[in-house]
Amino acid sequence: MIEKYGNDKERFLRDIMNMMVPIEGGFVELRDHINTNKWLSSDYTLADPGNGRERKVVTWTETIEPFFVMKYPVTQHMYHFVLHGVEVEPNVRNLPVTEVSWIDSLVFCNELSRRFGRNECYTIAGESENTIYNNKANGFRLLSDAEWQYACKAGTTGYRYASIDQIAWYQENANGSAQQVGKRLPNPWGLYDMIGNVWEWCWDLYDPNRYGNYRVFRGGSWAEVENNCGSTVRRKSMPEFKIDDLGFRIALLDDAR
């Protein structure tokens, strides 16, 4: 787990790489429930002009190329050590970082890439939908929506890869807050806290034609009821949105390890 490093940045960086888990490529089917009424949007205020009952299920399949993903969500210690060069208190060191926006997560990825001497994946624009992702860069990045679900399911076929109390912190067992990462069972590919504890930002726009610049986040959290914590749950919000049960996880290209 994350230790105290002081000025030993090399050991910190080495430990980051040791936490990156290889994921083989494959295919994943995604699903969403779409309201067929047109949504109106202005200054992040969304309004449904219909009755909200006209919904359909949409499914699609995506190809997943091999990649590396961190076995834990980014922790408080990782985040503040990389961005601010400071240690955090021992009692919060291994908690997942929260109150971070989608933009914040990209800033962290770029800074971590610089620390490793890698190419930054993101050119961040004032208008978030104009932010550019260089998918050939060897730096750190967010998972895509499809990669996240593929990594979460880890070859299993159900809504969860084991019973919820074995794998997840959620409303019934989290005592009202995020918990230390890695304290529940991992999925079959060795990834912890994919379900529950904190939602995790993904790179993707949710549906630009209907929701503008809203981005996807995944997995459920400590604040959610059991039904809202699973491998296919998809939520969305504005890229500046921050809350105490939303964090992120990082990935690398397969040939960037």
N, C-alpha and C positions, 0 to 999 in steps of 0.2 A: 504494500500500500504506500501511500505518500508519506514520506518522512520529512524531518527538518533538514534543510540543506545548507543554511547559512550562505556562504559565498561559493559553495561548491556547485556551480552552474553546470559543469560538465557531467557530474553524476546525475543531476536533475534531468538533463537532456537525454542521457543514456537510459534512465529509467522510463522516460516517456516512450522511447522506441521499444523498450521491452514490453510495454503494455499494448503494442499494436498487434492485433490478431489477423492472420491471413484468412481471407474469405474467397473460396473458389467461385467461379462464375456459374451462371445458370439462368433460369427464367423465373419470373414471379408474376402472378395475376393480382392486379389491384382492383379495388371496387370503391364506388362512391354512390351516395344517394343524392340526386340532383332535383331541386325544385324547378320545374319547367316554366314557372312564371319568371318573367324578367325582373331582375333586381335593379333598383336605382341606387346610385352611390354619389355622395357629395361630402367631401371633407371627412371621410371615414364613417359617415353615417349611412347605414344601409337600410333600405326600406323595401319590403315585398309588396307590390301593388295588388297581388292576388290574395287568395285565402290560405296559401301555404300548404295546401293538401295535394297539389299536383306534383308528385315525386316519382322519379324512376330510378332504377338501379343501373349504373353504368359500370362495365368491367372492361379491362384492357390488360394486355400482357406486355411486359418489358424484358429485354435482355440485360442481364447483369454481367459486366466484365469483372474479372478478379480484382480485388482491392484489399486494403488493410483498414481495420477499424479499431478504435481504442476499446478495451474491454470494459471500461467504466465511463460514465459521463464525466465531463470536465469538472474537477473539484474546485472548491474555494482556493485551496493552496496552489493548484496549477494556474488558475486564472490570475491571481494576484501576484504570484511569483514571476510569471511571464510579462504581464503588462506593467507592473509597478515595482518589481524587484524586491518585494517584501514578503516576509513570513506572516502567516495568520495564526491566530490562537489555536493551541492544540485541540480544543473542543470543537472547532469548526473545520479543521484542516481537511478532513475526508468527507465533508458534506458536499453534495453537488452544488456548483455555483448556480444561483438563481438571480432573479431581478436583472437579467441580461436580455437585451433585445436581439433580434436577428442581425441587425447592424453590428452590435457589440460582438457577436460570435464571429463575424467575418473579420473584424479588427483583430481579435485574438488569434485567429488562424493565420492571418498575414504576419503578425508579430512573431508567432512561434516559428513560422517558415523562415523569417529573417534570422532568428536565433540559431537555426540549423544551417544557414547558408543556402537555403532552398529558394526556388522561384515562388513568388506569391501567386496564389490562385485567383485573387480577386482584385479588380480595379473598382473601387467603391465610388459611386456617383451620388450627387446630391439627391437625385430622384432614384429611389432604391430599385425601381424596375429597370433602370438603365445601368445598374451595376453589372459588370462583365465578369464571367467565370471562365478562366482559361483551363479547359479540361485536359490540357497537355502538361500543365505545370506540375512540378514534383513536390509542391508544398502541401501544407495541411489545409483541410477543407471540411465543410459539412457533408454529411451523407445526402444523397438524393432521396426523394420520397420513396422510390422503388427500392433503392439499396437498403434503406432503413427497414422496410418490411421484410425483405429477403433475409437480412441479417438477424432480425428479431425471430422470425419463424425457424430459422436454422434447420431447414429440412423437415420440420414437423408440419402437420396439416390442420391443426386445430386453432382455436382463437387464442389459446395460450399453450406454452410448451410444457407446463406442469401446473399443479394446483396453485391458485393465486397466493395463498399464504406461504407457500414454499419459495416463491420467486419475486414477490412484489410487496412494496410498501404502498398501502392505499388507505382510504378513509377509516377502515375498520381496525387497522393495526399500527398506524403511523404516529399516533398520539399528537396529531395536529401540526406536524411539521415534517420537512425533509429529513431523511436518515442517512447515516454514513453509507457510502457506496460499498458494494461487495459483500454485504452482510446477508443476502439471500442467495439461493442457488442460482448458478448461471444457466444459460440455455445450452443446448448440445454443442455449440461452437465456442463455449467459454466466455460468453458476453454477459455481464451482470447488469441488472437494473434496466433492461430494455423495456420492461413493462412496470409501470408504477414508479414511485419515488419522485421523478420530475418528468414532465413533458420534454421532448427534445426537438429543437428547431431542425428543419431540413432546408436544403437549398431552394426547393421549387416554389414557384408561384402556384397558388391553389387552383385558381381558374381566372385568368386575367380578363376574360370577356365578361365575367359576372361579378368578380370581386376585386378588380383592379390589382393593386400591388400586395394584396394579402398573401402571406407565406404559410407553408404547411408546418405543423408540428405534430409529434407522434407519441403514442405509448401510454398515456394516462399519467397519473401522479398521486402523491400522498393525499391530495384533497378530494380525489374522485371516488365515487362508489364503484363497486366491483365491476359492474357491467361496462364502465367506461375505461377499463384498463385491459387492453388486448393488442394483438399484433396488427389488426386491421383498422384500428381507430385513427381517424384523421381529423385534426382541427386546424383552424386558420386564424390569423390575425395580422394586423398592420405590422410592418417591419420594425417599428419603434416601440412596440408593445413590450412591457416588462411586468412580471408578476412573480410571486414567491414560490410557484411550483413549476416554473419553466426554465430549462437549461439547454444544454446541447452536448453532442458527442462529436469527435473528430475522426477523419479518415485520411488515407493516402492512396495514390495510385499504386497498383500492384508492382510496377517496376520502379517505384520511388523508395522502397524500403531500404 
